[in-house]
Amino acid sequence: MDRLFKTRDHDVSAGDDPKTAGFYWNSPIYETSTIKWTSTVSNRLLFEGGYSSNIERYNNLYEPGVRKPYGSPEWYAGALHRDSILGTRSNARTFEYGSYPDRHNAQAAVSYVRGGHSLKFGFQDSWGPYNQTAWANADLYQEYLNGPATVTLLATPARWKDRLNANIAMYGQGSPLLMACDGSISASKCQGNPHRVGASPVFRRLAIFTCRFGGHSRRARPLCMTCSATEKPPSASVLTGSKRPLPPQMLGSIIRRTWPRSRLAPPGRT
């Protein structure tokens, strides 16, 4: 296990009032853990298993004394003052933010060896929720242009969650045939603000199957993909754990290849 303890007492930029417009960073939990077990069941059979995790509790907080009781006169008077002409911020920072991702991983494999022949089968899976929170004085920003101008309204306090239910990959390989086949299935659930009218969970699933013979890889074939009618385009988090959107050409390729009764395009074409 590896655990990190860190804080940042004053996060400010040029033009920020250090007493009121700074952030205090803390990380009550910031750890990774790994465990692996290997067993020679017999002189021909080997078993491997493991588990790892990444747990984080990360907060951006107002400077001490800046946060006011919700709904109080001080709370209404405690909004951020941001002047775009002078390049200054005072009275408060943008909003307090909490980021709480949990990621768990499990994997196992079995290998069988006899003379010049060998077989290996295994799987790996990843899952976990990602909770986030936001909170701001007055639920707005006061905007200035070297004098009062407008306000920016916020939707705080807010709490929302993304969840990766499963990201399963299975594989098998053997020799002397020099053949390897593997497949992966991922499923994620994104839950918006439960207090927002009309909010509903969004589900995403993607299955991919790949075979390689003699060192030559056959093209990957998405087997199925189901999306709700109101869902946004799938994000790369379903595939890679990142938050970046899929490139338009990749999204188009996935949709075309999973259309009912269609054939896969030849290599080099979509």
Phi, psi and omega in degrees: 000139178233119182235136183247136176246121181209150174216158171226113189286325184219104176257104182227158175240172178301132181093353179274141171285114186296339181278331186235335187254018177264170175245145170251119180262139170215162180220085180303324177226128180208084189219154171234148180218149182214139174216141180220142179231131179233134182222130172271092183299321174209182180287358177238349187237128180235134178242136177229137178213152181199164179214142175214159181208158173225114182240127181226142171228104190236129184231138165252113186243154173299159172298151181307131178091350182279322180290132182244158179301135184301129177084356181281163176303323179295325179296316178295327181274356186262021182289157174296135172254115183236120182252111182285337179281312182277343181071041183235156172224138181207171176078328177188170172267186184300285176202153176286137186230135176241132180235118188228074179275140172238128176227128180240141181226139176223143179210152179205154180207149176234131180239137178234128183233132176214109183061232179270008181253145178210148175226145177215131177230144180196177178209163170213149184218151178219141181201166175149159179266162175225102180266143177220149181223157176215142181208135182218143171300136174065355179059032178194168171246141172264118184263136181234147171236068189058033182160162182304138182229284184220182172231151174250117182277145179243168177242055179246159359289148183222151175215129180218164187218136165252144180223128170263109182284321181197146174218073192269135174230135178233146183214158174211143181209155182202163176220156015272012181289347182053044181244142176215134176231142177212158178213159179217146178225131177232147177216131181227156179228129179247118181251121179279193180296116184294344180269355181278133181295131178084000180290138179213152179294153176239131182247143176225139177221143179212133178236134181228138181231133183225140175232145177229133179233126177058032179087354179260130184266130171280153183294144179293142180236109173297128183273319181202155178204123181238130180226147175284160185294334183259008184285146174286164178304143181304145179258162181293349178297332178295326185262321190237352183088355179274171182257003182281146179289155176293144174300142182305322181293327179288319178299316179298322179295318180296315182295316181295321184284345180254005180292137183304138174064017178261157178257154177292143178288152176300159179306136180089355179232154177241000000 
